[in-house]
Amino acid sequence: MQEKLVMQERMGNPALILPAAMQALNALSRVPTETGLSPKLLELVNLRASQINGCSVCIDGHWRIARKHGETDERLFAVAGWRDAPYYSDAERAALALTEAVTRTSDRADPVPDEIWDEATRHYDGRSLAALVIAIANINVWNRLNIATRQIAGQWKP
């Protein structure tokens, strides 16, 4: 019989403990939408990076936020298999490929190969691409804060 692991947070989220960090991360998170990227796209990016990183808090939160922006269950359920699912546009596929590459920086010698970068540049102009990279970096920061301190999924609901 397997013993049930009871998650217990190590400490509060560092961004909540240090208000200046929360302000900075919140300001950073506003940049991509202010640049014109779709909130639905950003939530798919947030969800996919969080799945890769195993951040249960962000996985639990970002599907909820995506639904508030009108995202469908089919697209949310299939985001981990986006390459084989028919629900995503070419631009969304480029963003998800870039998300995976930027999130998995230690998986290969050239973490963000030219083919992934070039495909992203076909769909996003300089400002949008910069905003997308910032969004990917920001969700990875949140994932790492939550994972390091063992934040518990379900305790925070957007």
Sequence and secondary structure as in RCSB ss.txt:
>XXXX:A:sequence
MQEKLVMQERMGNPALILPAAMQALNALSRVPTETGLSPKLLELVNLRASQINGCSVCIDGHWRIARKHGETDER
LFAVAGWRDAPYYSDAERAALALTEAVTRTSDRADPVPDEIWDEATRHYDGRSLAALVIAIANINVWNRLNIATR
QIAGQWKP
>XXXX:A:secstr
         SSS HHHHSHHHHHHHHHHHHHHHHTT  HHHHHHHHHHHHHHHT HHHHHHHHHHHHHTT  HHH
HHHGGGTTT TT  HHHHHHHHHHHHHH TTSSSSSS HHHHHHHHHHS HHHHHHHHHHHHHHHHHHHHHHHTT
  TTS   
